[in-house]
Amino acid sequence: MKISAAESVVMEALWRRAPQTAEDVAGEVAEGQGWTEATVKTLINRLLKKGAIAATPEGRRYLYTPVIARAAYVEAESQGLLDRLFEGRLAPLVSHFSQNRKLTPEDIADLKRLIAELDR
């Protein structure tokens, strides 16, 4: 399932706290993005059509809840990035970042820890 960058902002709000009304989501994300409530409602409707979220009626409004887990979305997006740009391999991605974007000492320490854990 393809979720646009704008739609992912709405998804992040719902992953943080759900269920929420459209007004709740708009209150959380609209101002920071420079969006109107109508824009947020349009994004919610797109996500509903894609099956990424579900709507449950509550009186005269709906409560929205994610259908897909954030971890599953991150996994699919990460794998898609690796497949599209790095032939499905992680090492070229890390190499790219080390050459084009200086890794901090903390980044390097984290990578070393990860490699040590994988070697076990």
TORMI-745125 format. One line per field, with one value per residue (C-alpha): residue number from 1; residue in three letters; chain; z, y, x negated. Coordinates in steps of 0.25 Angstrom, whole numbers, plus 2048, in hexadecimal, padded with zeros to 3 digits. Example, Ala and Ser with C-alpha at 12.3 -4.5 7.8 and 13.67 -1.06 7.14 Angstrom:
# residues 2
seq: (1, 2)
type: (ALA, SER)
mol: (A, A)
z: (81F, 81D)
y: (7EE, 7FC)
x: (7CF, 7C9)
//
This chain:
# residues 120
seq: (1, 2, 3, 4, 5, 6, 7, 8, 9, 10, 11, 12, 13, 14, 15, 16, 17, 18, 19, 20, 21, 22, 23, 24, 25, 26, 27, 28, 29, 30, 31, 32, 33, 34, 35, 36, 37, 38, 39, 40, 41, 42, 43, 44, 45, 46, 47, 48, 49, 50, 51, 52, 53, 54, 55, 56, 57, 58, 59, 60, 61, 62, 63, 64, 65, 66, 67, 68, 69, 70, 71, 72, 73, 74, 75, 76, 77, 78, 79, 80, 81, 82, 83, 84, 85, 86, 87, 88, 89, 90, 91, 92, 93, 94, 95, 96, 97, 98, 99, 100, 101, 102, 103, 104, 105, 106, 107, 108, 109, 110, 111, 112, 113, 114, 115, 116, 117, 118, 119, 120)
type: (MET, LYS, ILE, SER, ALA, ALA, GLU, SER, VAL, VAL, MET, GLU, ALA, LEU, TRP, ARG, ARG, ALA, PRO, GLN, THR, ALA, GLU, ASP, VAL, ALA, GLY, GLU, VAL, ALA, GLU, GLY, GLN, GLY, TRP, THR, GLU, ALA, THR, VAL, LYS, THR, LEU, ILE, ASN, ARG, LEU, LEU, LYS, LYS, GLY, ALA, ILE, ALA, ALA, THR, PRO, GLU, GLY, ARG, ARG, TYR, LEU, TYR, THR, PRO, VAL, ILE, ALA, ARG, ALA, ALA, TYR, VAL, GLU, ALA, GLU, SER, GLN, GLY, LEU, LEU, ASP, ARG, LEU, PHE, GLU, GLY, ARG, LEU, ALA, PRO, LEU, VAL, SER, HIS, PHE, SER, GLN, ASN, ARG, LYS, LEU, THR, PRO, GLU, ASP, ILE, ALA, ASP, LEU, LYS, ARG, LEU, ILE, ALA, GLU, LEU, ASP, ARG)
mol: (A, A, A, A, A, A, A, A, A, A, A, A, A, A, A, A, A, A, A, A, A, A, A, A, A, A, A, A, A, A, A, A, A, A, A, A, A, A, A, A, A, A, A, A, A, A, A, A, A, A, A, A, A, A, A, A, A, A, A, A, A, A, A, A, A, A, A, A, A, A, A, A, A, A, A, A, A, A, A, A, A, A, A, A, A, A, A, A, A, A, A, A, A, A, A, A, A, A, A, A, A, A, A, A, A, A, A, A, A, A, A, A, A, A, A, A, A, A, A, A)
z: (800, 7FC, 806, 802, 80B, 80E, 812, 81A, 823, 826, 828, 832, 83A, 83A, 83E, 84A, 84F, 849, 847, 844, 83D, 830, 839, 843, 838, 831, 83F, 840, 833, 82A, 830, 830, 821, 81D, 81A, 81B, 822, 814, 80F, 81B, 818, 80A, 80E, 818, 80C, 804, 80F, 810, 802, 802, 80E, 817, 821, 826, 82A, 835, 837, 844, 844, 839, 837, 834, 83C, 834, 837, 82F, 829, 826, 831, 830, 831, 825, 81D, 821, 81D, 80F, 80C, 811, 808, 7FC, 7FE, 7FF, 7F2, 7EA, 7ED, 7F2, 7EC, 7F9, 800, 80D, 80C, 800, 808, 814, 80A, 803, 810, 815, 808, 806, 814, 81F, 82A, 838, 842, 848, 83B, 839, 847, 845, 838, 83F, 849, 83F, 837, 844, 848, 83A, 83B, 847)
y: (800, 80E, 819, 827, 82F, 838, 82C, 826, 833, 82F, 820, 824, 82C, 820, 817, 820, 820, 819, 819, 828, 831, 838, 845, 83F, 83B, 849, 84F, 847, 849, 854, 860, 85A, 856, 863, 85B, 85E, 854, 851, 84D, 843, 83E, 83C, 834, 82C, 828, 824, 81B, 815, 812, 80B, 803, 808, 80D, 809, 812, 80F, 817, 81E, 827, 831, 82F, 824, 81F, 81B, 810, 80B, 7FD, 7FB, 7FB, 805, 7FA, 7F3, 800, 804, 7F6, 7F7, 805, 802, 7F5, 7FD, 808, 7FD, 7F6, 802, 809, 7FF, 7F1, 7ED, 7EE, 7F5, 7F7, 800, 809, 80A, 80D, 818, 81F, 81E, 824, 82F, 832, 832, 827, 82C, 824, 820, 81A, 813, 80D, 809, 802, 7FB, 7F6, 7F1, 7E9, 7E3, 7DE, 7D9, 7D1, 7CA)
x: (800, 7FA, 7FC, 7F8, 7EF, 7FB, 804, 7F9, 7FA, 808, 804, 7FA, 804, 80D, 802, 7FF, 80D, 819, 825, 826, 830, 82C, 82D, 823, 81A, 81B, 818, 80C, 805, 80C, 805, 7F7, 7F9, 800, 80C, 81B, 825, 82A, 81D, 81B, 829, 825, 819, 822, 82B, 81F, 81A, 828, 829, 81B, 81F, 814, 81E, 82C, 838, 842, 84E, 850, 85D, 85B, 84C, 842, 837, 82B, 821, 815, 817, 808, 7FE, 7F3, 7E8, 7EE, 7EE, 7E0, 7DB, 7E2, 7DD, 7CF, 7CE, 7D4, 7C9, 7BE, 7C4, 7C6, 7B8, 7AF, 7B2, 7B9, 7AB, 7A9, 79A, 79B, 7A5, 79C, 790, 798, 79B, 78D, 788, 792, 797, 78D, 790, 78F, 787, 794, 799, 78C, 78D, 79B, 797, 78C, 795, 79F, 794, 78F, 79D, 79F, 792, 797)
//
